Amino acid sequence: METSAQATQDLQKEIKTLEAQLTGDMFKDMEIRDKIHNLKMKQTGTKPMDSQIDCVGCGS
């Protein structure tokens, strides 16, 4: 079973890997930025403010 600290480290590593792939072109980076955003939301346990149901995209 993965510890919370290990899970956090894994998420941070994945975020850094994705950030290294950013090109600076907003349109090309859109999908990567979306993945980064979802990982950060998962990392912090954040849900959309107006969400009546659980977030399907990130599993929060």
ABEGO torsion letter per residue (X at the ends): XBBAAAAAAAAAAAAAAAAAABAGBAAAAAAAAAAAAAAAAAAAGBBBAABABBBAAAGX
